Amino acid sequence: MNFYVTSQIFCSFLLTVTNAIRLTEKSIPSHAIKGEDVILECLYDLQGDSLYSVKWYRNGQEFYRHIPTDRPQTVVFRQPGLIVDEYKSTETRIVLRNVDLSTRGKFRCEVSGEAPLFQTATSTNVLIVVDLPDDGPIISGTDPMYNPGDILTANCTSFNSFPAATLNWYINGQVAPLRLLKKYPAVASNRELTTSTLGLRLKVEKSLFSKSGDLKIKCTATIDPIYWKSNEESIQGFPERSYINFWNSAAVPYSSASQKTGSLSFLICLSSVLTSFQLVKVS
């Protein structure tokens, strides 16, 4: 009987402490920008248990440890790409300074209670460090003006980023159909950075021009969820050819009245010439 009671008490104890530790707030960001500081947080509620340790891992390797009963209580293990600000970091909040591409990885915080069960609560997330493009997307290859029927050939390029930027074309605000796009292979640099290019091949139709006579093409470059930039060009259409009727133009007036006036002047001039000729003959 005593053994039964003891077992029941022990089982009740196990059930009580199974959910003793829980994480109340956890923040391991999915993305960070190269050169910035990153904050990792694991706030916990021991719910009556005693804290044994708080540990942080990257890709399964421990880089931060806090054990209240140890001396010193906190130890930082050096790893490439990890600069822990030990003055600003605590057992619930880690500050990583000046993150780089080598900082990326799978991060995990682990909070454990005291013996005998060492109950543990964990939180895990993958951190990607983004190296932003040198500038916004660049549009190249276009002419300033086009006739209906011409082929518009343009390229959109986003230079040197990690990961590669995703490019999209828009025509007059609408997503360009896939059949008009020309995909180029990404070009990698020696710094793990990538340049991406997407082409647009469009037959210019008269219906594409607005009432003001322009056609707008736009390219966007995105790295979700932290980067979005665009570039837009306004393409002009050649004006329709017009021919001036010089004979009926107001610049060269012609009427029956002007014809009569010209004829009368001619007759007067001819009469004067004949009269002068006769006088000379008489003399």
KARA-V494883 format. One record per residue. RES is the residue in three letters. NEAR is the number of other C-alpha atoms within 10 Angstrom. Layout:
# KARA-V494883
{{RES | NEAR} {RES | NEAR}}
This chain:
# KARA-V494883
{{MET | 6} {ASN | 7} {PHE | 8} {TYR | 9} {VAL | 10} {THR | 11} {SER | 12} {GLN | 12} {ILE | 12} {PHE | 12} {CYS | 11} {SER | 12} {PHE | 11} {LEU | 13} {LEU | 11} {THR | 10} {VAL | 17} {THR | 13} {ASN | 13} {ALA | 18} {ILE | 23} {ARG | 17} {LEU | 16} {THR | 10} {GLU | 12} {LYS | 17} {SER | 15} {ILE | 20} {PRO | 15} {SER | 15} {HIS | 16} {ALA | 21} {ILE | 19} {LYS | 19} {GLY | 14} {GLU | 12} {ASP | 16} {VAL | 19} {ILE | 15} {LEU | 18} {GLU | 19} {CYS | 23} {LEU | 15} {TYR | 18} {ASP | 15} {LEU | 19} {GLN | 11} {GLY | 10} {ASP | 16} {SER | 14} {LEU | 22} {TYR | 18} {SER | 21} {VAL | 24} {LYS | 21} {TRP | 24} {TYR | 17} {ARG | 21} {ASN | 11} {GLY | 11} {GLN | 13} {GLU | 17} {PHE | 16} {TYR | 22} {ARG | 19} {HIS | 22} {ILE | 17} {PRO | 14} {THR | 10} {ASP | 11} {ARG | 9} {PRO | 9} {GLN | 12} {THR | 18} {VAL | 15} {VAL | 16} {PHE | 11} {ARG | 12} {GLN | 14} {PRO | 8} {GLY | 15} {LEU | 19} {ILE | 17} {VAL | 22} {ASP | 14} {GLU | 14} {TYR | 8} {LYS | 11} {SER | 17} {THR | 15} {GLU | 20} {THR | 17} {ARG | 15} {ILE | 21} {VAL | 19} {LEU | 20} {ARG | 16} {ASN | 16} {VAL | 21} {ASP | 21} {LEU | 19} {SER | 13} {THR | 20} {ARG | 20} {GLY | 17} {LYS | 17} {PHE | 21} {ARG | 21} {CYS | 25} {GLU | 17} {VAL | 27} {SER | 22} {GLY | 21} {GLU | 13} {ALA | 11} {PRO | 6} {LEU | 11} {PHE | 18} {GLN | 20} {THR | 20} {ALA | 20} {THR | 18} {SER | 17} {THR | 16} {ASN | 15} {VAL | 16} {LEU | 18} {ILE | 21} {VAL | 22} {VAL | 24} {ASP | 21} {LEU | 22} {PRO | 23} {ASP | 11} {ASP | 12} {GLY | 18} {PRO | 26} {ILE | 17} {ILE | 21} {SER | 13} {GLY | 11} {THR | 14} {ASP | 11} {PRO | 10} {MET | 15} {TYR | 21} {ASN | 16} {PRO | 14} {GLY | 11} {ASP | 12} {ILE | 15} {LEU | 17} {THR | 15} {ALA | 18} {ASN | 21} {CYS | 22} {THR | 21} {SER | 27} {PHE | 22} {ASN | 22} {SER | 22} {PHE | 22} {PRO | 18} {ALA | 24} {ALA | 26} {THR | 15} {LEU | 22} {ASN | 20} {TRP | 25} {TYR | 16} {ILE | 17} {ASN | 16} {GLY | 10} {GLN | 11} {VAL | 13} {ALA | 19} {PRO | 11} {LEU | 11} {ARG | 9} {LEU | 13} {LEU | 17} {LYS | 13} {LYS | 13} {TYR | 11} {PRO | 9} {ALA | 13} {VAL | 13} {ALA | 16} {SER | 12} {ASN | 6} {ARG | 10} {GLU | 12} {LEU | 19} {THR | 20} {THR | 20} {SER | 22} {THR | 23} {LEU | 21} {GLY | 22} {LEU | 25} {ARG | 15} {LEU | 17} {LYS | 15} {VAL | 17} {GLU | 15} {LYS | 14} {SER | 9} {LEU | 16} {PHE | 17} {SER | 13} {LYS | 8} {SER | 8} {GLY | 14} {ASP | 18} {LEU | 22} {LYS | 17} {ILE | 21} {LYS | 21} {CYS | 27} {THR | 21} {ALA | 24} {THR | 20} {ILE | 19} {ASP | 12} {PRO | 8} {ILE | 11} {TYR | 13} {TRP | 15} {LYS | 15} {SER | 16} {ASN | 15} {GLU | 17} {GLU | 15} {SER | 14} {ILE | 18} {GLN | 18} {GLY | 21} {PHE | 13} {PRO | 10} {GLU | 6} {ARG | 5} {SER | 6} {TYR | 5} {ILE | 7} {ASN | 9} {PHE | 10} {TRP | 10} {ASN | 11} {SER | 10} {ALA | 9} {ALA | 8} {VAL | 9} {PRO | 10} {TYR | 12} {SER | 8} {SER | 8} {ALA | 9} {SER | 10} {GLN | 10} {LYS | 11} {THR | 10} {GLY | 11} {SER | 12} {LEU | 11} {SER | 10} {PHE | 11} {LEU | 11} {ILE | 10} {CYS | 11} {LEU | 11} {SER | 11} {SER | 10} {VAL | 11} {LEU | 10} {THR | 11} {SER | 10} {PHE | 11} {GLN | 10} {LEU | 9} {VAL | 8} {LYS | 8} {VAL | 6} {SER | 5}}
